[in-house]
């Protein structure tokens, strides 16, 4: 006769084995997709071109942040409805009433402050650098 503790240990062992059969292939597929995306020139080009297509312009009517910690996302609200994520350095320099403009196909956004100053932010810097680095690496091979 099998004791209840032995029965539970046997069932627990069987459950762990079955979970491993399910989660190991999922993990392998996710790692494979991640490696493909990080080394795929087409994927990086598509992401870069997609980020270039972003365009916005208008007057800043509000500013908002998702939390009160350093890495929280910061947003500006344009014309009362359109929300755009912006870097922290820009968030703290702009105010309600300032204007902003980013053209389709360009990498830079222009912030026209009420005091006459113009801030230029390279919105696609990291995506572009990542894409160009991979492109140059592939060209050398």
Phi and psi in degrees as a GROMACS rama.xvg file:
@    title "Ramachandran Plot"
@    xaxis  label "Phi"
@    yaxis  label "Psi"
@TYPE xy
-86.1622  133.159  UNK-2
-74.3117  152.307  UNK-3
-59.5253  -35.7818  UNK-4
-65.5788  -40.6796  UNK-5
-66.3148  -38.6483  UNK-6
-63.2472  -43.9552  UNK-7
-64.4027  -42.8857  UNK-8
-61.9597  -40.9065  UNK-9
-64.1917  -45.1022  UNK-10
-64.7692  -40.8992  UNK-11
-63.2536  -41.5013  UNK-12
-62.1948  -41.7622  UNK-13
-65.7168  -40.8952  UNK-14
-63.8851  -45.4125  UNK-15
-59.9078  -41.9258  UNK-16
-63.6726  -42.9594  UNK-17
-66.3747  -39.3004  UNK-18
-63.6229  -39.035  UNK-19
-62.6493  -40.5332  UNK-20
-62.2882  -28.9624  UNK-21
-84.773  -49.0829  UNK-22
-80.6296  -29.131  UNK-23
-63.922  -47.1358  UNK-24
-63.1856  -36.323  UNK-25
-62.7411  -44.6614  UNK-26
-62.5801  -40.7728  UNK-27
-63.2732  -42.8536  UNK-28
-64.4727  -43.7739  UNK-29
-63.7528  -41.6821  UNK-30
-64.9612  -41.3408  UNK-31
-61.9325  -44.7237  UNK-32
-63.3402  -42.9116  UNK-33
-61.6479  -45.0913  UNK-34
-63.922  -41.9114  UNK-35
-60.8936  -46.6602  UNK-36
-65.8792  -37.4516  UNK-37
-74.5552  -16.448  UNK-38
-116.388  10.7399  UNK-39
-97.1317  114.851  UNK-40
-64.4749  -40.6588  UNK-41
-61.767  -42.2489  UNK-42
-64.0344  -45.4764  UNK-43
-65.7601  -39.6794  UNK-44
-63.4191  -43.1948  UNK-45
-61.1578  -44.0474  UNK-46
-64.3094  -39.8425  UNK-47
-66.132  -47.2213  UNK-48
-64.4064  -36.4196  UNK-49
-63.9983  -41.5657  UNK-50
-69.6182  -30.239  UNK-51
-68.445  -30.132  UNK-52
-71.3669  -14.9321  UNK-53
-63.4237  130.36  UNK-54
-139.297  146.891  UNK-55
-159.908  154.656  UNK-56
-162.18  153.99  UNK-57
149.495  -173.299  UNK-58
-98.4318  137.998  UNK-59
-76.6292  118.157  UNK-60
-102.231  -16.8364  UNK-61
-164.689  159.964  UNK-62
-127.743  145.519  UNK-63
-146.191  152.934  UNK-64
-133.339  143.629  UNK-65
-91.6227  71.3324  UNK-66
118.329  169.782  UNK-67
-116.436  46.298  UNK-68
-132.528  163.029  UNK-69
-59.068  -37.3378  UNK-70
-93.6317  9.48327  UNK-71
-65.0259  146.093  UNK-72
-69.783  140.746  UNK-73
-117.164  140.752  UNK-74
-134.257  152.875  UNK-75
-117.667  143.261  UNK-76
-104.078  123.261  UNK-77
-102.655  134.296  UNK-78
50.8916  29.9735  UNK-79
81.0647  -4.73627  UNK-80
-141.823  -33.6545  UNK-81
-87.8329  122.624  UNK-82
-104.815  129.613  UNK-83
-128.035  130.106  UNK-84
-76.6661  136.437  UNK-85
-134.995  157.717  UNK-86
-70.3596  156.359  UNK-87
-57.717  -41.5994  UNK-88
-61.154  -35.3658  UNK-89
-76.1739  -41.3402  UNK-90
-53.0356  -43.1406  UNK-91
-81.4226  -9.12755  UNK-92
-97.722  -23.6919  UNK-93
-92.839  161.414  UNK-94
-136.415  163.333  UNK-95
-60.4323  134.056  UNK-96
104.561  -17.9431  UNK-97
-73.9783  161.709  UNK-98
-112.892  155.087  UNK-99
-140.276  150.613  UNK-100
-149.972  126.133  UNK-101
-134.342  123.072  UNK-102
-88.6774  145.801  UNK-103
-59.7169  133.295  UNK-104
88.1485  -1.50896  UNK-105
-111.39  160.676  UNK-106
-97.6368  -18.7552  UNK-107
-105.167  144.987  UNK-108
-112.055  140.88  UNK-109
-111.165  126.313  UNK-110
-110.177  117.695  UNK-111
-100.051  105.656  UNK-112
-82.0452  154.709  UNK-113
-63.5435  -23.4988  UNK-114
-83.8345  4.36018  UNK-115
96.3184  -10.9877  UNK-116
-75.0006  147.951  UNK-117
-120.103  123.865  UNK-118
-102.075  138.08  UNK-119
-119.023  124.631  UNK-120
-117.964  125.058  UNK-121
-81.7973  93.9364  UNK-122
-66.4527  -29.5641  UNK-123
-108.746  18.2018  UNK-124
-54.5563  -52.5925  UNK-125
-70.8393  -39.0614  UNK-126
-64.6738  -44.6835  UNK-127
-63.931  -46.7349  UNK-128
-62.1648  -40.5231  UNK-129
-63.4392  -44.7404  UNK-130
-63.5212  -47.4142  UNK-131
-67.3511  -35.9017  UNK-132
-62.5879  -45.7775  UNK-133
-66.791  -39.1181  UNK-134
-62.0921  -45.0298  UNK-135
-66.1788  -37.4154  UNK-136
-63.824  -43.7395  UNK-137
-68.6315  -34.6232  UNK-138
-67.6153  -32.8637  UNK-139
-72.9486  -26.7141  UNK-140
